[in-house]
Amino acid sequence: MSTEKQQQYQGYRMLTVVVPLNPHNTLKGRQCNMKMHHLMRLRTYSLRCHYYRMAPQPNAALRHGALCFRFRRQFKKEALPGQDWLTELTEKLQGEKLCPCVYVYDDGGVGDAEHLGTICIAPHTAIPVAPTICSAVIRTGTDMNPTHVPHFARQMLIIPAKMPVEALHPTEESYREWFGFSG
């Protein structure tokens, strides 16, 4: 075996949930992206995971970037569909058809991440083929949960997550602050 060949990560495997972002240049796209952000930021507190924004990728599925959860996979790959946190997240995304789908990857640390599954969110939308993502890309991104929210202040996470998507009207400045993109 060559010493130049990278070895797979020998500890926990990492699970990455990739939620594609909508176009940033439309109001509806920005509203859906903000709603997804609120839902996912609230979920980070129960999942205890890294929540970040993946930069736009050169493939059609992730051309606007994505919001991602990344954490240690502590269950077998076959048990993915039975995970309550994933079912709850997809039900909330499906409720308002916030994105076309969600991709789930298993990352061993080097090379391409293994695609574990695609979950349909908007049933009447063409679902792009799951893109191949390199481990180096999948573990880097912009932190979307930069500040700790104490337990007594969780309402500031719960209230926007419960608002209907049409009620969200992000200003260009607030949207750019979170997503790094202008409208």
Residue frames as qw, qx, qy, qz and C-alpha x, y, z in Angstrom:
[[0.000, 0.889, 0.457, 0.000, 0.00, 0.00, 0.00],
 [0.403, 0.532, -0.017, 0.744, 1.33, 3.40, -0.96],
 [0.344, -0.414, -0.464, 0.704, 2.16, 5.82, 1.85],
 [0.026, 0.001, -0.180, -0.983, 0.85, 8.64, -0.35],
 [0.351, -0.430, -0.697, -0.454, -2.66, 7.20, -0.36],
 [0.318, -0.360, 0.329, -0.813, -4.92, 8.90, 2.15],
 [0.181, -0.163, -0.957, 0.160, -6.64, 6.67, 4.68],
 [0.395, -0.610, -0.499, -0.473, -10.26, 6.73, 5.64],
 [0.295, -0.561, 0.365, -0.682, -11.16, 8.32, 8.96],
 [0.437, 0.036, -0.887, 0.148, -10.80, 5.62, 11.62],
 [0.110, 0.110, 0.651, -0.743, -13.22, 7.05, 14.21],
 [0.415, 0.542, 0.586, -0.437, -16.84, 8.04, 13.83],
 [0.289, 0.370, 0.602, 0.645, -18.24, 8.42, 10.35],
 [0.084, 0.314, 0.187, -0.927, -19.79, 11.82, 9.69],
 [0.253, 0.600, 0.749, 0.125, -23.36, 12.25, 8.49],
 [0.035, -0.243, 0.089, 0.965, -24.14, 15.35, 6.44],
 [0.299, 0.669, 0.675, -0.081, -27.67, 16.47, 5.58],
 [0.200, -0.119, 0.316, 0.920, -27.61, 18.84, 2.59],
 [0.263, 0.726, 0.586, -0.244, -30.64, 21.08, 1.98],
 [0.419, 0.284, 0.370, 0.779, -30.29, 22.93, -1.36],
 [0.012, 0.513, 0.241, -0.824, -30.93, 26.67, -1.27],
 [0.438, 0.743, 0.505, 0.041, -33.39, 28.41, -3.58],
 [0.446, 0.526, 0.136, 0.711, -32.41, 31.25, -5.93],
 [0.354, -0.435, -0.360, 0.745, -31.33, 34.32, -3.97],
 [0.061, -0.009, 0.243, 0.968, -32.59, 36.84, -6.53],
 [0.376, -0.452, -0.559, -0.585, -36.33, 36.26, -5.98],
 [0.414, -0.438, 0.343, -0.721, -38.45, 37.21, -2.96],
 [0.933, -0.147, -0.085, -0.318, -40.00, 33.71, -2.81],
 [0.800, 0.249, -0.446, 0.313, -36.53, 32.14, -2.89],
 [0.133, 0.434, -0.504, 0.735, -35.28, 34.37, -0.09],
 [0.652, -0.363, 0.172, -0.643, -38.42, 33.71, 1.98],
 [0.969, -0.035, -0.223, -0.100, -38.03, 29.93, 1.61],
 [0.622, 0.345, -0.490, 0.505, -34.32, 30.13, 2.43],
 [0.155, -0.463, 0.432, -0.758, -35.00, 32.17, 5.59],
 [0.835, -0.265, 0.044, -0.480, -37.72, 29.72, 6.68],
 [0.914, 0.117, -0.356, 0.152, -35.33, 26.78, 6.14],
 [0.327, 0.451, -0.500, 0.663, -32.68, 28.66, 8.10],
 [0.461, -0.440, 0.318, -0.702, -35.05, 29.22, 11.04],
 [0.950, -0.125, -0.092, -0.269, -36.16, 25.57, 11.05],
 [0.836, 0.232, -0.383, 0.318, -32.63, 24.26, 10.85],
 [0.124, 0.524, -0.470, 0.699, -31.17, 26.65, 13.40],
 [0.678, -0.401, 0.226, -0.573, -33.83, 25.57, 15.89],
 [0.982, 0.012, -0.174, -0.072, -33.01, 21.89, 15.18],
 [0.511, 0.520, -0.537, 0.424, -29.30, 22.40, 15.92],
 [0.306, -0.531, 0.503, -0.610, -30.07, 22.69, 19.62],
 [0.883, -0.169, 0.294, -0.324, -31.61, 19.22, 19.85],
 [0.922, 0.352, -0.132, 0.096, -29.24, 17.54, 17.36],
 [0.506, -0.744, 0.328, 0.288, -26.05, 19.09, 18.74],
 [0.776, 0.305, 0.368, 0.412, -24.54, 19.34, 15.31],
 [0.246, -0.346, 0.239, 0.873, -22.53, 21.72, 13.19],
 [0.410, 0.753, 0.508, -0.078, -24.86, 23.88, 11.08],
 [0.263, -0.477, 0.326, 0.772, -23.33, 25.68, 8.13],
 [0.601, 0.716, 0.089, -0.344, -23.91, 27.06, 4.63],
 [0.699, -0.019, 0.524, 0.487, -22.14, 25.30, 1.80],
 [0.061, 0.538, -0.289, -0.789, -20.93, 27.61, -0.97],
 [0.759, 0.501, 0.002, -0.416, -22.50, 27.28, -4.43],
 [0.621, -0.222, 0.704, 0.264, -21.23, 24.21, -6.27],
 [0.140, 0.386, -0.562, -0.718, -20.62, 23.71, -10.00],
 [0.007, 0.224, 0.949, 0.222, -23.53, 21.26, -10.34],
 [0.283, -0.426, -0.427, -0.746, -27.20, 22.07, -11.03],
 [0.584, -0.533, -0.612, -0.002, -28.51, 20.67, -7.74],
 [0.534, -0.632, -0.259, 0.499, -26.39, 22.95, -5.52],
 [0.437, 0.489, 0.185, 0.732, -25.81, 25.95, -7.80],
 [0.219, -0.805, -0.053, -0.549, -27.20, 28.31, -5.11],
 [0.027, 0.421, -0.723, 0.548, -25.42, 26.58, -2.25],
 [0.668, -0.343, -0.637, -0.175, -26.99, 24.60, 0.59],
 [0.453, -0.619, 0.390, -0.509, -27.70, 24.58, 4.30],
 [0.703, 0.161, -0.691, 0.058, -26.09, 21.61, 6.02],
 [0.717, -0.597, 0.271, -0.236, -26.15, 19.67, 9.28],
 [0.647, 0.413, -0.621, 0.160, -23.00, 17.69, 10.01],
 [0.564, -0.566, 0.455, -0.393, -22.55, 15.37, 12.96],
 [0.103, -0.321, 0.942, -0.010, -21.27, 11.97, 14.00],
 [0.729, -0.029, -0.457, -0.509, -23.27, 9.13, 12.51],
 [0.249, -0.310, 0.807, -0.437, -24.19, 6.96, 15.46],
 [0.772, 0.197, 0.469, -0.380, -26.48, 4.51, 13.69],
 [0.530, 0.031, 0.741, 0.412, -26.27, 2.06, 10.81],
 [0.082, 0.143, -0.438, -0.884, -26.88, 3.37, 7.30],
 [0.218, -0.329, -0.854, -0.338, -29.97, 1.19, 7.02],
 [0.215, -0.591, -0.660, 0.411, -31.54, 2.97, 10.00],
 [0.124, -0.032, 0.111, 0.985, -31.50, 6.38, 8.30],
 [0.286, -0.397, -0.524, -0.697, -35.19, 6.38, 7.26],
 [0.563, -0.565, -0.603, 0.010, -36.26, 5.64, 10.85],
 [0.379, -0.069, -0.336, 0.860, -34.50, 8.63, 12.42],
 [0.057, -0.784, -0.584, 0.201, -37.11, 10.81, 14.17],
 [0.173, -0.666, 0.049, 0.724, -35.11, 14.03, 13.75],
 [0.113, -0.116, 0.651, 0.741, -34.92, 13.50, 9.98],
 [0.003, -0.537, -0.817, -0.210, -38.62, 12.65, 9.71],
 [0.123, -0.797, -0.401, 0.434, -39.52, 15.78, 11.67],
 [0.155, -0.512, 0.288, 0.794, -37.26, 18.00, 9.55],
 [0.071, 0.088, 0.761, 0.638, -38.57, 16.62, 6.25],
 [0.022, -0.663, -0.749, 0.011, -42.20, 16.97, 7.39],
 [0.104, -0.779, -0.182, 0.591, -41.62, 20.65, 8.20],
 [0.107, -0.363, 0.514, 0.770, -39.88, 21.24, 4.85],
 [0.055, 0.284, 0.867, 0.407, -42.62, 19.33, 3.00],
 [0.022, 0.672, 0.626, -0.395, -45.36, 21.32, 4.76],
 [0.170, 0.856, 0.042, -0.486, -44.43, 24.44, 2.78],
 [0.823, 0.446, 0.212, 0.281, -42.45, 22.80, -0.06],
 [0.239, -0.911, 0.167, 0.291, -39.39, 24.83, 0.89],
 [0.028, -0.602, 0.701, 0.381, -36.94, 23.01, -1.42],
 [0.733, 0.248, -0.466, -0.429, -37.08, 20.22, -4.00],
 [0.918, -0.089, -0.383, 0.056, -35.25, 17.59, -1.92],
 [0.434, -0.781, 0.437, -0.102, -32.75, 16.82, 0.81],
 [0.756, 0.388, -0.516, 0.107, -29.55, 14.85, 0.21],
 [0.715, -0.636, 0.278, -0.088, -27.90, 12.74, 2.92],
 [0.622, 0.580, -0.498, 0.167, -24.20, 11.83, 2.76],
 [0.862, -0.476, 0.060, 0.164, -21.84, 9.67, 4.77],
 [0.337, 0.851, -0.354, 0.191, -18.34, 11.09, 4.95],
 [0.932, -0.232, -0.119, 0.252, -15.35, 9.00, 5.86],
 [0.454, -0.755, 0.138, 0.453, -12.87, 11.86, 5.74],
 [0.180, -0.447, 0.574, 0.662, -11.22, 11.53, 2.32],
 [0.118, 0.148, 0.835, 0.516, -12.34, 11.28, -1.27],
 [0.367, -0.293, -0.369, -0.802, -15.97, 11.62, -2.26],
 [0.420, -0.072, 0.622, -0.657, -18.70, 11.40, 0.37],
 [0.005, -0.179, -0.961, -0.210, -21.05, 8.45, -0.04],
 [0.446, -0.153, -0.154, -0.868, -24.61, 9.40, -1.00],
 [0.139, 0.065, 0.925, -0.347, -26.98, 7.60, 1.38],
 [0.164, 0.579, 0.799, 0.011, -30.28, 8.88, 0.10],
 [0.050, -0.152, -0.197, -0.967, -32.41, 11.62, -1.42],
 [0.070, 0.498, 0.767, -0.399, -35.63, 12.65, 0.29],
 [0.070, 0.495, 0.516, 0.696, -38.29, 14.27, -1.88],
 [0.041, -0.334, -0.456, 0.824, -39.72, 17.48, -0.40],
 [0.444, 0.441, -0.003, -0.780, -41.73, 19.02, -3.27],
 [0.659, 0.109, 0.745, 0.012, -43.44, 16.05, -5.00],
 [0.617, 0.707, 0.346, 0.007, -44.24, 17.77, -8.30],
 [0.069, 0.907, -0.368, -0.192, -40.75, 19.15, -8.81],
 [0.857, 0.378, -0.317, 0.149, -38.05, 17.43, -10.83],
 [0.675, -0.691, 0.227, 0.125, -35.44, 16.21, -8.38],
 [0.382, 0.767, -0.515, -0.017, -31.87, 16.74, -9.55],
 [0.895, 0.045, -0.400, 0.193, -29.55, 13.76, -9.37],
 [0.637, -0.745, 0.042, 0.192, -27.56, 13.72, -6.15],
 [0.387, 0.838, -0.361, 0.134, -24.29, 15.49, -6.82],
 [0.852, -0.048, -0.301, 0.426, -20.94, 13.95, -6.04],
 [0.193, -0.935, 0.142, -0.260, -19.38, 15.96, -3.24],
 [0.602, 0.347, -0.552, 0.460, -15.77, 15.74, -2.11],
 [0.632, -0.534, -0.473, 0.303, -15.15, 15.31, 1.62],
 [0.390, -0.095, -0.112, 0.909, -13.03, 18.46, 1.63],
 [0.168, -0.336, -0.290, -0.880, -16.00, 20.49, 0.32],
 [0.568, -0.518, -0.573, -0.285, -18.57, 18.84, 2.56],
 [0.617, -0.498, -0.436, 0.426, -16.76, 19.72, 5.79],
 [0.275, -0.131, -0.054, 0.951, -16.17, 23.41, 5.04],
 [0.036, -0.693, -0.566, -0.445, -18.64, 26.24, 5.03],
 [0.056, -0.442, 0.180, -0.877, -19.90, 29.38, 6.70],
 [0.130, -0.231, -0.833, 0.486, -21.17, 28.89, 10.27],
 [0.270, -0.477, -0.444, -0.708, -24.91, 29.60, 10.34],
 [0.645, -0.662, -0.378, -0.059, -25.25, 29.30, 14.11],
 [0.446, 0.517, -0.345, 0.644, -22.70, 31.85, 15.30],
 [0.179, -0.437, 0.445, -0.761, -24.14, 32.65, 18.71],
 [0.204, -0.202, -0.926, 0.244, -25.40, 30.57, 21.60],
 [0.433, -0.448, -0.209, -0.754, -29.05, 31.13, 22.46],
 [0.101, -0.154, 0.811, -0.556, -29.72, 30.51, 26.16],
 [0.054, -0.347, -0.936, -0.027, -32.69, 28.32, 27.09],
 [0.066, 0.626, 0.514, -0.583, -34.77, 31.26, 28.38],
 [0.198, 0.586, -0.204, -0.759, -34.42, 33.00, 24.98],
 [0.322, 0.052, 0.884, 0.334, -35.42, 30.05, 22.76],
 [0.386, 0.706, 0.512, -0.301, -38.63, 31.85, 21.76],
 [0.181, 0.773, -0.281, -0.540, -36.55, 33.94, 19.38],
 [0.026, -0.259, 0.889, 0.378, -35.82, 30.67, 17.54],
 [0.248, 0.334, 0.901, -0.121, -39.25, 29.04, 17.93],
 [0.327, 0.690, 0.315, -0.563, -41.40, 31.97, 16.78],
 [0.308, 0.607, -0.436, -0.588, -39.76, 32.51, 13.35],
 [0.034, -0.147, 0.967, 0.203, -39.63, 28.73, 12.77],
 [0.248, 0.438, 0.830, -0.239, -43.41, 28.55, 13.27],
 [0.286, 0.604, 0.021, -0.743, -44.23, 31.53, 11.05],
 [0.768, 0.498, 0.401, 0.044, -45.63, 30.78, 7.58],
 [0.609, 0.004, 0.324, 0.724, -43.11, 31.35, 4.81],
 [0.181, 0.709, 0.399, 0.553, -45.24, 34.16, 3.32],
 [0.382, -0.907, -0.176, 0.006, -45.00, 36.09, 6.61],
 [0.660, -0.423, 0.171, 0.597, -41.21, 36.30, 6.36],
 [0.419, 0.887, 0.098, 0.170, -39.96, 39.44, 4.65],
 [0.710, -0.370, 0.065, 0.596, -36.20, 39.49, 4.96],
 [0.164, 0.941, -0.120, -0.271, -34.60, 42.78, 4.11],
 [0.749, 0.576, -0.270, 0.185, -31.72, 42.65, 1.67],
 [0.022, 0.709, -0.571, 0.413, -29.34, 43.58, 4.49],
 [0.678, -0.353, 0.542, -0.349, -30.55, 40.88, 6.91],
 [0.956, 0.268, 0.092, -0.074, -30.56, 38.27, 4.15],
 [0.560, 0.677, -0.391, 0.276, -27.05, 39.20, 3.06],
 [0.291, -0.654, 0.574, -0.398, -25.92, 39.08, 6.70],
 [0.815, -0.174, 0.503, -0.227, -27.04, 35.45, 7.06],
 [0.893, 0.312, 0.320, 0.060, -26.42, 34.10, 3.59],
 [0.441, -0.463, 0.408, 0.652, -23.68, 36.28, 2.22],
 [0.302, 0.327, 0.667, 0.597, -25.62, 36.89, -0.99],
 [0.188, 0.249, 0.086, -0.946, -27.40, 40.02, -2.19],
 [0.523, 0.487, 0.643, -0.275, -30.97, 39.93, -3.46]]
